C-alpha cells in the first residue's frame, strides 16, 4: 500500500513511527516495551508473560477484564499482546471511525492496570494451558533446546511450566513498574494519519501517565559451539524434525541482508528451488524452510524440516551439495534472475493491508530503531550480484559456529551420523574464504 513514514521523538522519551496510509479504513497500533524474559531471574522467567496476560484486564475504569474486553470489541476491534525473550508488544486494530476510542482504551489499560489477584489466578491457569499446548509443538521444543545449546537466552515450554510456579502477583507488579516507562516504549502506528490525527496521537502519547525510565539494552548473547548435536528422542514421533544452524560473529550489513534473502529464495522458498525443489523431485520431503535472523552480536542462518528416517541422509546430501555449489560460485545468472523476480513479486504482495504495511517496520524498528526504506527494496533486490550471494553464503559458515539439532525418531548415533554429513559445510567455507 502507498504510505509515508515519519519517525517522531516525544519529550517523554518515547519514540516511534507514524505510517500514513491515505484512505485507510482501519488503524493499527503496536506499542513495544523492552520487557522480555531476559530481564528477570530464571526462576521468575514467566513473570513477563503473566504480566502481559493480566495487564489487558481490569483497570481504573473497568473493574473486570470481561467488561474491558467487551467495550473494546463492541464494534469488531481486535486487541492482543505477545511476549518473547526480548519484548512485550501490545497491539490493536480497529475501524477508522473509532480509532480514538480504541486508542484511548489501549492507553488506559497500559497506564492503570489493577492486577487483581482473581484475574492473576485465572490467567495463571490460561498461561499454563497455553504452555502445555505449545509443548506439543515439536519445532518449538527443538528450537528452544538448540537455542539453549548455543548459549542464547531461552527456556523450553516444559521448563517454563515448572518455573511459572515461582511467580506471584507481586512479581508481575514489580516487572510492570520496572519496565513500563515512557523511555522504554517504542511504537508503530499505521492508518489514515492526517495532520489533525497526528497531533491527537502525539498528544495522547506525550500525556501517557507512566514514569520516565530507561530503554533497556539487548542482552550480550555470545554464541558458543555445542560439543555434540542436540538430540531429543521421542518414541511417539515417527519422523525426524531438524534444524541446521550456522552463526556469524557479527551483524549483517544491509547488502548482505539483501543477498541472504535471495539465498533463501534460491535454496528453499519455491518448488523449483535448489534444495526443496530437488528433494521434492526425488520424493524425499514434503516441505523445507530456511531463514536468517540477527541478535545484538551475531547473525544466524538456519534450515529446518520434518523428514522420514529413511530419507534424512539423502536430504542432508542435497543440502551439503547445494550449499557447496554456492561456496564454489556454481550459480547460473538465470537462477539469480529467477530469484530476483520471485522476491520482487513477493515484495509486491507483502503490504496489501495496513497491518502488513506496519509489520514491515515493527521488527527492525523495535530491535534497533532502524527505519527501513520500503520503497528502496526493489532496487536493493535488483542490485544483488552473484558475487554478493557467494560471499554472504560463505561468510555465514566461516566462523565455525553451528551444527545440528534433531527431535523425534532419533538417537545419539543417528544424530552423529547426520551431523557428520554437514560438518564439511563449515570446513569448506573456511578453506575457500
Secondary structure by P-SEA (a helix, b strand, c coil): ccbbbbbbbccccbbbbbbbbccccbbbbbbbbccccccccccccaaaaaaaaaccccccccccaaaaaaaaaccccccccccccccccccccccccaaaaaaaaaaaaaccccccaaaaaaaaaaaaaaaaaaaacaaaaaaaaaaaaaccccccaaaaaaacccccaaaaaaaaaaccccccccccccccccaaaaaaaaaaaaaccbbbbbcccccbbbbbbbcccbbbbbccccbbbbbbbbbbcccccaaaaaaaaaaaaacccccccaaaaaaaaacccccccccccccccccccbbbbbbcccaaaaaaaaaaaaaaaaaaccccaaaaaaaaaaaaaaaaaccccaaaaaaacaaaaaaccccccccaaaaaaaaccaaaaaaaaaaaccccccbbbbcccccaaaaaaaaaaacaaaaaaaaac
